[in-house]
Amino acid sequence: MKITISGSLGNIGKPLVKNLTASGHQVTVISNSADRIEEIEKLGAKSAIGSVSDTNFLKNAFIDADAIFAMTPPNLGGSNVIANTIEAGHAFAKAIEEAGVKRVVMLSSIGADLPEGTGPIAGLYNIENIYKMLENTSVTFLRAGFFFTNLFNDVPMIKGVGIIGANYPVDVEIPYVHPEDIANAVVEELVKTQLGTNIRYIVSDVRTPKDVAVTLGTAIGKPELPWIEFTDEQSLNGMIQAGLPEEIANLYTEMGSGLHSGKIAADFIENYKAIDGKIKLEDFAKEFASKF
């Protein structure tokens, strides 16, 4: 198959490209950086360098593709993040339609069933609805759990003050996923023959923040590492002090609040709860410790 993927060679893109090329597929990788060309070609793929907000560029990258993996980059700029995300979604959809692509797998998220109160996930809610309007195209929304790899952002907190935490409690159930499990699910979905729109959740493990603190703490030699629940204000101010733009910090605070209430994970936990991923918290803890 001829397959075009967006997302460059990030945590998902790199294992995805390796898997697809090893299986004999002809792969084109979209990236906004010409610095990636050599690395992309070393993996046996072709590169397409340009902006995911540029419909004409995307159309050219999609022409003749049997299937595409659509991944909208997070945090498109430090301001107007949701609007920029939705704009990129419209560009993708128009390019898909004009290029006549028949099969699309879109990276979405838990909580994308909700129109608001989910922080940056709200952009994916809108893109799902944009893609639902595509005619003659089969679309799978791959709703991913909270990335295990996001926990690397807590390393400075652990090293600096000896705690880990966020603005949600120690006992809330959170669906987690490892990027490699996402890549494997994308491969499975790209080659499927389906009609209409479909939803698949990709989750590696469902655990509580207490589990996270104990498991990661034990792996790094800090078995008493505590999970601290911050207020929304503490969480927001902490992110701003760490250098995040205020708009993005507000969005992440809102997402934390949605995890706190349970509404972001509710559709998965109440209606699906299928654990498709193979990499569990204990497996990721070894990776975390190796980079700690």
C-alpha positions as CSV (number, residue, x, y, z in Angstrom):
1,M,0.0,0.0,0.0
2,K,0.9,3.6,-0.5
3,I,0.6,5.3,2.9
4,T,1.1,8.9,3.9
5,I,1.6,9.7,7.6
6,S,1.8,13.1,9.4
7,G,3.5,13.7,12.7
8,S,7.0,13.4,11.3
9,L,9.3,11.1,13.3
10,G,8.1,11.7,16.8
11,N,7.3,9.1,19.5
12,I,4.5,7.6,17.3
13,G,5.9,8.4,13.9
14,K,9.2,6.7,14.1
15,P,8.0,3.2,15.2
16,L,5.1,3.6,12.8
17,V,7.4,4.2,9.8
18,K,9.7,1.4,10.8
19,N,6.7,-1.0,11.1
20,L,5.2,0.0,7.8
21,T,8.4,0.0,5.7
22,A,9.4,-3.4,7.2
23,S,6.0,-4.7,6.0
24,G,6.7,-3.6,2.5
25,H,4.5,-0.5,2.3
26,Q,5.5,2.6,0.4
27,V,5.5,5.4,3.0
28,T,5.6,9.2,2.7
29,V,6.3,11.1,5.9
30,I,5.0,14.7,6.3
31,S,7.3,16.9,8.4
32,N,7.6,20.7,8.7
33,S,11.4,20.4,9.0
34,A,13.8,19.8,6.2
35,D,16.3,18.6,8.8
36,R,14.3,15.4,9.0
37,I,14.7,14.4,5.4
38,E,17.9,12.3,5.9
39,E,16.5,10.5,8.9
40,I,13.2,9.8,7.1
41,E,15.0,8.4,4.0
42,K,17.2,6.2,6.2
43,L,14.1,4.5,7.3
44,G,13.1,3.7,3.8
45,A,10.4,6.3,3.4
46,K,10.0,9.5,1.3
47,S,9.6,12.9,2.8
48,A,7.1,15.7,2.2
49,I,8.2,18.9,3.8
50,G,5.6,21.6,4.5
51,S,2.8,22.9,6.8
52,V,-0.1,20.9,7.9
53,S,-2.2,24.0,7.6
54,D,-1.5,24.3,3.9
55,T,-4.2,22.5,1.9
56,N,-2.4,22.4,-1.4
57,F,0.7,20.9,0.2
58,L,-1.3,18.3,2.0
59,K,-3.3,17.5,-1.2
60,N,0.0,16.8,-3.1
61,A,1.2,14.6,-0.2
62,F,-2.0,12.6,-0.2
63,I,-2.5,12.1,-4.0
64,D,-2.2,8.4,-4.9
65,A,-2.1,7.4,-1.2
66,D,-4.2,4.3,-0.4
67,A,-4.5,5.4,3.2
68,I,-3.3,8.2,5.5
69,F,-2.5,8.7,9.1
70,A,-3.7,12.1,10.2
71,M,-2.1,13.5,13.3
72,T,-2.6,17.2,14.1
73,P,0.4,18.6,15.9
74,P,-0.4,19.7,19.5
75,N,-0.1,23.3,20.5
76,L,0.0,24.9,17.1
77,G,1.5,28.2,18.4
78,G,1.4,29.7,21.8
79,S,-2.0,31.4,21.2
80,N,-5.3,30.5,19.6
81,V,-4.4,26.9,20.0
82,I,-7.9,25.4,19.6
83,A,-8.6,27.6,16.6
84,N,-5.3,26.7,15.0
85,T,-6.0,23.0,15.6
86,I,-9.4,23.3,14.0
87,E,-7.9,25.2,11.0
88,A,-5.4,22.4,10.5
89,G,-8.3,19.9,10.7
90,H,-10.2,21.7,7.9
91,A,-7.0,21.8,5.8
92,F,-6.6,18.0,6.3
93,A,-10.2,17.3,5.4
94,K,-10.2,19.5,2.3
95,A,-7.0,17.9,1.1
96,I,-8.3,14.4,1.8
97,E,-11.4,15.1,-0.2
98,E,-9.6,16.7,-3.1
99,A,-7.0,14.0,-3.3
100,G,-9.7,11.3,-3.2
101,V,-8.2,9.4,-0.2
102,K,-10.4,6.4,0.7
103,R,-9.0,5.4,4.1
104,V,-8.0,7.7,7.0
105,V,-6.9,6.9,10.5
106,M,-7.0,10.0,12.7
107,L,-5.2,10.2,16.0
108,S,-7.7,11.5,18.5
109,S,-8.0,11.2,22.3
110,I,-10.0,10.1,25.3
111,G,-12.4,12.9,25.9
112,A,-12.9,13.7,22.3
113,D,-16.6,12.8,22.7
114,L,-17.0,16.1,24.7
115,P,-17.3,19.6,23.1
116,E,-15.8,21.5,26.0
117,G,-14.2,21.3,29.4
118,T,-11.3,19.1,28.2
119,G,-8.5,21.7,27.4
120,P,-6.6,21.0,24.2
121,I,-8.8,17.9,23.5
122,A,-11.6,20.2,22.4
123,G,-9.7,20.7,19.1
124,L,-9.9,17.0,18.4
125,Y,-13.7,16.9,19.2
126,N,-14.1,19.5,16.4
127,I,-11.8,17.7,14.0
128,E,-13.7,14.4,14.5
129,N,-16.9,16.2,13.5
130,I,-15.2,17.8,10.5
131,Y,-14.0,14.3,9.3
132,K,-17.5,12.9,9.8
133,M,-18.6,15.1,6.9
134,L,-16.2,13.4,4.5
135,E,-17.9,11.5,1.7
136,N,-16.5,8.3,0.1
137,T,-13.9,8.1,2.8
138,S,-13.6,5.5,5.6
139,V,-12.4,7.1,8.8
140,T,-11.3,5.6,12.1
141,F,-10.9,7.9,15.1
142,L,-8.2,6.3,17.2
143,R,-8.8,7.8,20.6
144,A,-5.7,7.4,22.7
145,G,-5.2,7.4,26.4
146,F,-3.0,9.8,28.4
147,F,0.5,9.3,27.1
148,F,2.9,7.5,29.5
149,T,5.7,9.7,28.0
150,N,4.0,12.9,29.2
151,L,5.2,11.7,32.7
152,F,8.7,12.7,31.7
153,N,7.5,16.3,32.1
154,D,7.4,15.6,35.9
155,V,11.1,14.8,36.1
156,P,12.1,18.3,37.2
157,M,9.5,18.3,39.9
158,I,10.6,14.9,41.2
159,K,14.3,16.0,41.2
160,G,13.6,19.5,42.5
161,V,11.1,18.9,45.4
162,G,10.7,15.2,45.6
163,I,7.1,14.9,44.7
164,I,4.9,14.2,41.6
165,G,1.4,15.6,41.2
166,A,-1.2,17.4,39.2
167,N,-4.7,18.9,39.7
168,Y,-6.4,15.6,40.0
169,P,-6.6,13.2,42.9
170,V,-4.6,10.1,43.8
171,D,-7.4,7.6,43.3
172,V,-9.0,8.7,39.9
173,E,-8.8,6.0,37.1
174,I,-6.8,7.3,34.1
175,P,-6.4,5.4,30.8
176,Y,-2.7,5.5,29.8
177,V,-1.1,4.6,26.5
178,H,2.4,4.1,25.2
179,P,3.2,5.7,21.8
180,E,4.5,2.4,20.5
181,D,1.1,0.8,21.2
182,I,-0.5,3.6,19.3
183,A,1.9,3.0,16.4
184,N,0.9,-0.7,16.3
185,A,-2.8,0.1,16.4
186,V,-2.4,2.6,13.5
187,V,-0.8,-0.1,11.4
188,E,-3.7,-2.5,12.1
189,E,-6.3,0.2,11.3
190,L,-4.6,1.5,8.1
191,V,-4.9,-1.8,6.3
192,K,-8.5,-2.5,7.3
193,T,-11.4,-2.3,4.8
194,Q,-14.2,-0.5,6.6
195,L,-17.1,1.8,5.7
196,G,-18.2,5.1,7.3
197,T,-16.7,6.3,10.5
198,N,-15.5,4.1,13.4
199,I,-14.1,4.7,16.9
200,R,-11.3,2.7,18.4
201,Y,-9.8,3.4,21.8
202,I,-6.1,2.6,22.2
203,V,-5.2,2.2,25.9
204,S,-2.2,0.3,27.4
205,D,-3.2,0.4,31.0
206,V,-5.8,1.9,33.4
207,R,-4.2,3.1,36.6
208,T,-4.5,5.7,39.4
209,P,-2.0,8.4,40.1
210,K,-1.1,6.5,43.3
211,D,-0.1,3.6,41.1
212,V,2.0,6.0,39.0
213,A,3.8,7.5,42.0
214,V,4.6,4.1,43.6
215,T,5.7,2.4,40.4
216,L,7.8,5.2,39.1
217,G,9.2,6.0,42.5
218,T,10.2,2.4,43.1
219,A,11.9,2.3,39.7
220,I,14.0,5.3,40.4
221,G,14.9,4.4,44.0
222,K,12.3,6.7,45.6
223,P,9.6,4.2,46.8
224,E,8.0,6.8,49.1
225,L,7.5,9.3,46.2
226,P,4.2,11.0,47.0
227,W,1.4,12.0,44.6
228,I,0.3,15.5,45.5
229,E,-3.0,16.9,44.3
230,F,-2.7,20.5,43.4
231,T,-5.5,23.1,43.2
232,D,-6.3,24.4,39.7
233,E,-4.6,27.7,40.7
234,Q,-1.5,26.0,41.9
235,S,-1.3,23.9,38.8
236,L,-1.8,26.9,36.5
237,N,0.7,29.1,38.3
238,G,3.3,26.2,38.4
239,M,3.1,25.7,34.6
240,I,3.4,29.5,33.9
241,Q,6.4,29.7,36.2
242,A,7.9,26.8,34.3
243,G,7.7,28.8,31.1
244,L,4.5,27.6,29.4
245,P,2.5,30.3,27.6
246,E,-0.5,31.3,29.7
247,E,-3.1,30.0,27.2
248,I,-1.5,26.6,27.0
249,A,-1.2,26.4,30.8
250,N,-4.9,27.3,31.1
251,L,-5.8,24.5,28.6
252,Y,-3.7,21.9,30.5
253,T,-5.3,23.0,33.8
254,E,-8.7,22.6,32.3
255,M,-7.7,19.1,31.0
256,G,-6.5,18.2,34.5
257,S,-9.8,19.3,35.9
258,G,-11.6,17.1,33.4
259,L,-9.5,14.1,34.5
260,H,-10.3,15.1,38.1
261,S,-14.1,15.0,37.5
262,G,-13.7,11.7,35.5
263,K,-15.6,13.1,32.5
264,I,-12.6,12.8,30.1
265,A,-12.2,9.1,30.7
266,A,-15.9,8.4,31.3
267,D,-16.8,7.2,27.7
268,F,-13.9,4.8,27.6
269,I,-14.4,3.4,31.1
270,E,-18.2,3.1,31.0
271,N,-18.6,1.9,27.4
272,Y,-15.4,0.4,26.1
273,K,-12.6,-0.4,28.6
274,A,-10.8,-2.6,26.2
275,I,-7.0,-2.7,26.9
276,D,-5.4,-3.2,23.4
277,G,-1.9,-2.0,24.3
278,K,0.8,-4.3,25.6
279,I,3.1,-1.9,27.4
280,K,2.0,-1.6,31.1
281,L,2.9,1.0,33.7
282,E,5.6,-1.4,35.1
283,D,7.2,-1.7,31.6
284,F,7.2,2.1,31.2
285,A,8.7,2.6,34.6
286,K,11.9,0.8,33.4
287,E,12.0,3.3,30.5
288,F,11.4,6.2,32.8
289,A,14.2,5.1,35.2
290,S,16.6,4.7,32.3
291,K,16.1,8.4,31.3
292,F,15.7,9.8,34.8
